[in-house]
């Protein structure tokens, strides 16, 4: 079981700030595929991975990162300064 947290427009598209997910995914990309297959709202949120960033247990990560031992996965848009 992993806690999945959504920020900004990702949260708006999915309609949830967070959820606990039972998954057999080995990597973040595998988890994204599982989530996107759930419903159209998830598919819309994960349609362009280039517009998303991910953090595992509050550390920035890549989509090919393993999920073994991870408790929290957070998805959010890239941050800009200014």
VEXSEMI-722051 format. One record per atom (N, C-alpha, C, O): residue number from 0; residue in one letter; atom name; x, y, z. Coordinates in steps of 0.2 Angstrom, whole numbers, plus 5000, padded with zeros to 4 digits. Example, Ala and Ser with C-alpha at 12.3 -4.5 7.8 and 13.67 -1.06 7.14 Angstrom:
# residues 2
[0; "a"; "N"; [5066; 4972; 5039]],
[0; "a"; "CA"; [5062; 4978; 5039]],
[0; "a"; "C"; [5066; 4984; 5039]],
[0; "a"; "O"; [5071; 4983; 5042]],
[1; "s"; "N"; [5064; 4989; 5035]],
[1; "s"; "CA"; [5068; 4995; 5036]],
[1; "s"; "C"; [5064; 5000; 5039]],
[1; "s"; "O"; [5067; 5006; 5040]],
//
This chain:
# residues 82
[0; "x"; "N"; [5004; 4994; 5000]],
[0; "x"; "CA"; [5000; 5000; 5000]],
[0; "x"; "C"; [5005; 5006; 5000]],
[0; "x"; "O"; [5009; 5007; 5004]],
[1; "x"; "N"; [5003; 5011; 4996]],
[1; "x"; "CA"; [5007; 5017; 4995]],
[1; "x"; "C"; [5002; 5023; 4996]],
[1; "x"; "O"; [4996; 5023; 4993]],
[2; "x"; "N"; [5004; 5028; 4999]],
[2; "x"; "CA"; [5000; 5035; 4999]],
[2; "x"; "C"; [5002; 5039; 4993]],
[2; "x"; "O"; [5008; 5040; 4992]],
[3; "x"; "N"; [4997; 5040; 4989]],
[3; "x"; "CA"; [4998; 5044; 4983]],
[3; "x"; "C"; [4995; 5051; 4984]],
[3; "x"; "O"; [4989; 5052; 4986]],
[4; "x"; "N"; [4999; 5056; 4983]],
[4; "x"; "CA"; [4997; 5063; 4984]],
[4; "x"; "C"; [4997; 5067; 4977]],
[4; "x"; "O"; [5002; 5066; 4973]],
[5; "x"; "N"; [4992; 5071; 4976]],
[5; "x"; "CA"; [4992; 5075; 4970]],
[5; "x"; "C"; [4992; 5082; 4972]],
[5; "x"; "O"; [4988; 5084; 4976]],
[6; "x"; "N"; [4995; 5086; 4968]],
[6; "x"; "CA"; [4996; 5094; 4969]],
[6; "x"; "C"; [4993; 5097; 4963]],
[6; "x"; "O"; [4994; 5095; 4957]],
[7; "x"; "N"; [4991; 5103; 4964]],
[7; "x"; "CA"; [4989; 5108; 4958]],
[7; "x"; "C"; [4984; 5105; 4953]],
[7; "x"; "O"; [4979; 5102; 4956]],
[8; "x"; "N"; [4986; 5106; 4947]],
[8; "x"; "CA"; [4981; 5104; 4942]],
[8; "x"; "C"; [4980; 5096; 4942]],
[8; "x"; "O"; [4975; 5094; 4939]],
[9; "x"; "N"; [4985; 5093; 4944]],
[9; "x"; "CA"; [4984; 5085; 4945]],
[9; "x"; "C"; [4979; 5084; 4949]],
[9; "x"; "O"; [4974; 5079; 4948]],
[10; "x"; "N"; [4978; 5087; 4955]],
[10; "x"; "CA"; [4973; 5086; 4960]],
[10; "x"; "C"; [4966; 5088; 4957]],
[10; "x"; "O"; [4961; 5085; 4958]],
[11; "x"; "N"; [4966; 5094; 4953]],
[11; "x"; "CA"; [4960; 5096; 4950]],
[11; "x"; "C"; [4957; 5091; 4945]],
[11; "x"; "O"; [4951; 5090; 4945]],
[12; "x"; "N"; [4962; 5088; 4941]],
[12; "x"; "CA"; [4959; 5083; 4936]],
[12; "x"; "C"; [4957; 5077; 4939]],
[12; "x"; "O"; [4952; 5074; 4937]],
[13; "x"; "N"; [4960; 5074; 4944]],
[13; "x"; "CA"; [4958; 5068; 4948]],
[13; "x"; "C"; [4953; 5069; 4953]],
[13; "x"; "O"; [4949; 5065; 4953]],
[14; "x"; "N"; [4953; 5075; 4956]],
[14; "x"; "CA"; [4947; 5076; 4960]],
[14; "x"; "C"; [4949; 5074; 4968]],
[14; "x"; "O"; [4944; 5074; 4972]],
[15; "x"; "N"; [4955; 5072; 4969]],
[15; "x"; "CA"; [4957; 5070; 4976]],
[15; "x"; "C"; [4963; 5073; 4978]],
[15; "x"; "O"; [4968; 5074; 4973]],
[16; "x"; "N"; [4964; 5075; 4984]],
[16; "x"; "CA"; [4971; 5077; 4986]],
[16; "x"; "C"; [4976; 5072; 4987]],
[16; "x"; "O"; [4982; 5072; 4986]],
[17; "x"; "N"; [4973; 5066; 4989]],
[17; "x"; "CA"; [4977; 5060; 4991]],
[17; "x"; "C"; [4973; 5054; 4991]],
[17; "x"; "O"; [4967; 5054; 4992]],
[18; "x"; "N"; [4976; 5048; 4991]],
[18; "x"; "CA"; [4973; 5042; 4991]],
[18; "x"; "C"; [4978; 5036; 4993]],
[18; "x"; "O"; [4984; 5037; 4991]],
[19; "x"; "N"; [4976; 5031; 4996]],
[19; "x"; "CA"; [4980; 5025; 4997]],
[19; "x"; "C"; [4979; 5020; 4992]],
[19; "x"; "O"; [4973; 5019; 4990]],
[20; "x"; "N"; [4984; 5018; 4989]],
[20; "x"; "CA"; [4983; 5014; 4983]],
[20; "x"; "C"; [4987; 5007; 4984]],
[20; "x"; "O"; [4993; 5007; 4986]],
[21; "x"; "N"; [4983; 5002; 4983]],
[21; "x"; "CA"; [4986; 4995; 4983]],
[21; "x"; "C"; [4989; 4994; 4976]],
[21; "x"; "O"; [4985; 4994; 4971]],
[22; "x"; "N"; [4995; 4992; 4976]],
[22; "x"; "CA"; [4999; 4992; 4969]],
[22; "x"; "C"; [5004; 4986; 4969]],
[22; "x"; "O"; [5007; 4985; 4974]],
[23; "x"; "N"; [5005; 4983; 4963]],
[23; "x"; "CA"; [5010; 4979; 4962]],
[23; "x"; "C"; [5015; 4982; 4958]],
[23; "x"; "O"; [5020; 4978; 4955]],
[24; "x"; "N"; [5015; 4988; 4957]],
[24; "x"; "CA"; [5020; 4992; 4952]],
[24; "x"; "C"; [5027; 4992; 4955]],
[24; "x"; "O"; [5028; 4992; 4961]],
[25; "x"; "N"; [5031; 4990; 4950]],
[25; "x"; "CA"; [5038; 4990; 4952]],
[25; "x"; "C"; [5042; 4997; 4952]],
[25; "x"; "O"; [5046; 4999; 4955]],
[26; "x"; "N"; [5039; 5001; 4947]],
[26; "x"; "CA"; [5042; 5008; 4946]],
[26; "x"; "C"; [5036; 5013; 4946]],
[26; "x"; "O"; [5030; 5012; 4946]],
[27; "x"; "N"; [5038; 5019; 4947]],
[27; "x"; "CA"; [5034; 5025; 4946]],
[27; "x"; "C"; [5030; 5024; 4940]],
[27; "x"; "O"; [5024; 5025; 4940]],
[28; "x"; "N"; [5033; 5023; 4934]],
[28; "x"; "CA"; [5030; 5023; 4928]],
[28; "x"; "C"; [5025; 5017; 4928]],
[28; "x"; "O"; [5019; 5018; 4925]],
[29; "x"; "N"; [5026; 5012; 4931]],
[29; "x"; "CA"; [5021; 5006; 4932]],
[29; "x"; "C"; [5015; 5009; 4936]],
[29; "x"; "O"; [5009; 5007; 4934]],
[30; "x"; "N"; [5016; 5012; 4941]],
[30; "x"; "CA"; [5011; 5015; 4945]],
[30; "x"; "C"; [5006; 5020; 4941]],
[30; "x"; "O"; [5000; 5020; 4941]],
[31; "x"; "N"; [5010; 5024; 4937]],
[31; "x"; "CA"; [5006; 5029; 4933]],
[31; "x"; "C"; [5002; 5025; 4928]],
[31; "x"; "O"; [4996; 5027; 4927]],
[32; "x"; "N"; [5004; 5020; 4925]],
[32; "x"; "CA"; [5000; 5016; 4920]],
[32; "x"; "C"; [4994; 5013; 4923]],
[32; "x"; "O"; [4989; 5013; 4921]],
[33; "x"; "N"; [4995; 5010; 4930]],
[33; "x"; "CA"; [4990; 5007; 4933]],
[33; "x"; "C"; [4984; 5013; 4935]],
[33; "x"; "O"; [4978; 5012; 4934]],
[34; "x"; "N"; [4987; 5019; 4937]],
[34; "x"; "CA"; [4982; 5024; 4939]],
[34; "x"; "C"; [4978; 5026; 4932]],
[34; "x"; "O"; [4972; 5027; 4932]],
[35; "x"; "N"; [4982; 5027; 4927]],
[35; "x"; "CA"; [4979; 5030; 4921]],
[35; "x"; "C"; [4974; 5025; 4918]],
[35; "x"; "O"; [4969; 5028; 4914]],
[36; "x"; "N"; [4975; 5019; 4919]],
[36; "x"; "CA"; [4970; 5014; 4917]],
[36; "x"; "C"; [4963; 5014; 4921]],
[36; "x"; "O"; [4958; 5011; 4919]],
[37; "x"; "N"; [4963; 5017; 4927]],
[37; "x"; "CA"; [4957; 5017; 4931]],
[37; "x"; "C"; [4951; 5020; 4928]],
[37; "x"; "O"; [4946; 5017; 4927]],
[38; "x"; "N"; [4952; 5026; 4926]],
[38; "x"; "CA"; [4946; 5030; 4924]],
[38; "x"; "C"; [4949; 5036; 4919]],
[38; "x"; "O"; [4955; 5038; 4920]],
[39; "x"; "N"; [4944; 5039; 4915]],
[39; "x"; "CA"; [4947; 5044; 4911]],
[39; "x"; "C"; [4950; 5050; 4915]],
[39; "x"; "O"; [4954; 5053; 4912]],
[40; "x"; "N"; [4948; 5052; 4921]],
[40; "x"; "CA"; [4950; 5057; 4925]],
[40; "x"; "C"; [4958; 5056; 4926]],
[40; "x"; "O"; [4962; 5061; 4926]],
[41; "x"; "N"; [4960; 5050; 4928]],
[41; "x"; "CA"; [4967; 5048; 4929]],
[41; "x"; "C"; [4971; 5049; 4922]],
[41; "x"; "O"; [4976; 5051; 4922]],
[42; "x"; "N"; [4968; 5046; 4917]],
[42; "x"; "CA"; [4971; 5046; 4911]],
[42; "x"; "C"; [4972; 5053; 4909]],
[42; "x"; "O"; [4978; 5054; 4906]],
[43; "x"; "N"; [4968; 5058; 4910]],
[43; "x"; "CA"; [4969; 5065; 4908]],
[43; "x"; "C"; [4974; 5068; 4912]],
[43; "x"; "O"; [4979; 5072; 4910]],
[44; "x"; "N"; [4975; 5066; 4919]],
[44; "x"; "CA"; [4980; 5069; 4923]],
[44; "x"; "C"; [4987; 5066; 4921]],
[44; "x"; "O"; [4992; 5070; 4922]],
[45; "x"; "N"; [4987; 5060; 4919]],
[45; "x"; "CA"; [4994; 5057; 4917]],
[45; "x"; "C"; [4995; 5057; 4910]],
[45; "x"; "O"; [5000; 5053; 4907]],
[46; "x"; "N"; [4992; 5061; 4906]],
[46; "x"; "CA"; [4992; 5061; 4898]],
[46; "x"; "C"; [4999; 5063; 4896]],
[46; "x"; "O"; [5002; 5061; 4891]],
[47; "x"; "N"; [5002; 5068; 4899]],
[47; "x"; "CA"; [5008; 5071; 4897]],
[47; "x"; "C"; [5013; 5071; 4903]],
[47; "x"; "O"; [5013; 5075; 4907]],
[48; "x"; "N"; [5017; 5065; 4903]],
[48; "x"; "CA"; [5022; 5065; 4909]],
[48; "x"; "C"; [5027; 5070; 4909]],
[48; "x"; "O"; [5031; 5071; 4914]],
[49; "x"; "N"; [5028; 5073; 4903]],
[49; "x"; "CA"; [5033; 5078; 4902]],
[49; "x"; "C"; [5031; 5084; 4906]],
[49; "x"; "O"; [5035; 5089; 4908]],
[50; "x"; "N"; [5025; 5085; 4908]],
[50; "x"; "CA"; [5022; 5091; 4912]],
[50; "x"; "C"; [5021; 5089; 4919]],
[50; "x"; "O"; [5018; 5093; 4923]],
[51; "x"; "N"; [5024; 5083; 4921]],
[51; "x"; "CA"; [5024; 5081; 4928]],
[51; "x"; "C"; [5030; 5080; 4931]],
[51; "x"; "O"; [5035; 5078; 4928]],
[52; "x"; "N"; [5031; 5081; 4938]],
[52; "x"; "CA"; [5036; 5079; 4942]],
[52; "x"; "C"; [5034; 5074; 4947]],
[52; "x"; "O"; [5028; 5074; 4949]],
[53; "x"; "N"; [5039; 5070; 4950]],
[53; "x"; "CA"; [5037; 5065; 4955]],
[53; "x"; "C"; [5042; 5065; 4961]],
[53; "x"; "O"; [5048; 5067; 4960]],
[54; "x"; "N"; [5039; 5064; 4967]],
[54; "x"; "CA"; [5044; 5064; 4973]],
[54; "x"; "C"; [5042; 5057; 4976]],
[54; "x"; "O"; [5036; 5056; 4977]],
[55; "x"; "N"; [5047; 5054; 4979]],
[55; "x"; "CA"; [5046; 5048; 4982]],
[55; "x"; "C"; [5048; 5049; 4990]],
[55; "x"; "O"; [5054; 5051; 4991]],
[56; "x"; "N"; [5044; 5048; 4994]],
[56; "x"; "CA"; [5045; 5050; 5001]],
[56; "x"; "C"; [5049; 5057; 5002]],
[56; "x"; "O"; [5053; 5058; 5005]],
[57; "x"; "N"; [5046; 5062; 4998]],
[57; "x"; "CA"; [5048; 5069; 4998]],
[57; "x"; "C"; [5055; 5070; 4995]],
[57; "x"; "O"; [5058; 5075; 4997]],
[58; "x"; "N"; [5057; 5066; 4991]],
[58; "x"; "CA"; [5063; 5067; 4987]],
[58; "x"; "C"; [5062; 5066; 4980]],
[58; "x"; "O"; [5059; 5062; 4977]],
[59; "x"; "N"; [5064; 5071; 4976]],
[59; "x"; "CA"; [5063; 5071; 4969]],
[59; "x"; "C"; [5065; 5065; 4966]],
[59; "x"; "O"; [5071; 5062; 4968]],
[60; "x"; "N"; [5062; 5062; 4961]],
[60; "x"; "CA"; [5064; 5056; 4958]],
[60; "x"; "C"; [5062; 5056; 4950]],
[60; "x"; "O"; [5059; 5061; 4948]],
[61; "x"; "N"; [5064; 5051; 4947]],
[61; "x"; "CA"; [5062; 5050; 4940]],
[61; "x"; "C"; [5057; 5045; 4939]],
[61; "x"; "O"; [5055; 5041; 4944]],
[62; "x"; "N"; [5053; 5044; 4934]],
[62; "x"; "CA"; [5048; 5040; 4933]],
[62; "x"; "C"; [5050; 5032; 4932]],
[62; "x"; "O"; [5046; 5028; 4933]],
[63; "x"; "N"; [5057; 5031; 4931]],
[63; "x"; "CA"; [5059; 5024; 4931]],
[63; "x"; "C"; [5062; 5022; 4938]],
[63; "x"; "O"; [5064; 5017; 4939]],
[64; "x"; "N"; [5061; 5026; 4943]],
[64; "x"; "CA"; [5063; 5025; 4950]],
[64; "x"; "C"; [5059; 5019; 4953]],
[64; "x"; "O"; [5053; 5018; 4952]],
[65; "x"; "N"; [5062; 5014; 4956]],
[65; "x"; "CA"; [5059; 5009; 4959]],
[65; "x"; "C"; [5054; 5011; 4965]],
[65; "x"; "O"; [5056; 5016; 4969]],
[66; "x"; "N"; [5049; 5007; 4966]],
[66; "x"; "CA"; [5044; 5009; 4972]],
[66; "x"; "C"; [5045; 5005; 4978]],
[66; "x"; "O"; [5042; 5006; 4983]],
[67; "x"; "N"; [5050; 5000; 4978]],
[67; "x"; "CA"; [5051; 4996; 4984]],
[67; "x"; "C"; [5053; 5000; 4990]],
[67; "x"; "O"; [5057; 5004; 4990]],
[68; "x"; "N"; [5049; 4999; 4995]],
[68; "x"; "CA"; [5050; 5002; 5001]],
[68; "x"; "C"; [5047; 5009; 5002]],
[68; "x"; "O"; [5048; 5013; 5007]],
[69; "x"; "N"; [5044; 5012; 4996]],
[69; "x"; "CA"; [5042; 5019; 4996]],
[69; "x"; "C"; [5035; 5019; 5000]],
[69; "x"; "O"; [5031; 5015; 4999]],
[70; "x"; "N"; [5034; 5024; 5004]],
[70; "x"; "CA"; [5028; 5025; 5007]],
[70; "x"; "C"; [5023; 5030; 5004]],
[70; "x"; "O"; [5017; 5030; 5004]],
[71; "x"; "N"; [5026; 5035; 5001]],
[71; "x"; "CA"; [5023; 5041; 4998]],
[71; "x"; "C"; [5025; 5043; 4991]],
[71; "x"; "O"; [5031; 5043; 4990]],
[72; "x"; "N"; [5021; 5043; 4986]],
[72; "x"; "CA"; [5022; 5046; 4980]],
[72; "x"; "C"; [5018; 5052; 4979]],
[72; "x"; "O"; [5012; 5052; 4979]],
[73; "x"; "N"; [5022; 5057; 4977]],
[73; "x"; "CA"; [5018; 5064; 4975]],
[73; "x"; "C"; [5019; 5066; 4968]],
[73; "x"; "O"; [5025; 5065; 4965]],
[74; "x"; "N"; [5014; 5068; 4965]],
[74; "x"; "CA"; [5014; 5070; 4958]],
[74; "x"; "C"; [5012; 5078; 4958]],
[74; "x"; "O"; [5007; 5080; 4961]],
[75; "x"; "N"; [5016; 5081; 4954]],
[75; "x"; "CA"; [5015; 5089; 4954]],
[75; "x"; "C"; [5018; 5092; 4947]],
[75; "x"; "O"; [5022; 5088; 4944]],
[76; "x"; "N"; [5016; 5097; 4945]],
[76; "x"; "CA"; [5018; 5101; 4939]],
[76; "x"; "C"; [5025; 5103; 4941]],
[76; "x"; "O"; [5027; 5105; 4947]],
[77; "x"; "N"; [5029; 5105; 4936]],
[77; "x"; "CA"; [5036; 5108; 4937]],
[77; "x"; "C"; [5035; 5114; 4940]],
[77; "x"; "O"; [5030; 5118; 4939]],
[78; "x"; "N"; [5040; 5116; 4945]],
[78; "x"; "CA"; [5039; 5123; 4948]],
[78; "x"; "C"; [5044; 5128; 4944]],
[78; "x"; "O"; [5049; 5126; 4942]],
[79; "x"; "N"; [5042; 5134; 4944]],
[79; "x"; "CA"; [5045; 5139; 4941]],
[79; "x"; "C"; [5047; 5144; 4946]],
[79; "x"; "O"; [5043; 5146; 4951]],
[80; "x"; "N"; [5052; 5148; 4945]],
[80; "x"; "CA"; [5054; 5153; 4949]],
[80; "x"; "C"; [5051; 5160; 4946]],
[80; "x"; "O"; [5049; 5160; 4941]],
[81; "x"; "N"; [5052; 5165; 4950]],
[81; "x"; "CA"; [5051; 5172; 4947]],
[81; "x"; "C"; [5048; 5176; 4952]],
[81; "x"; "O"; [5046; 5182; 4950]],
//
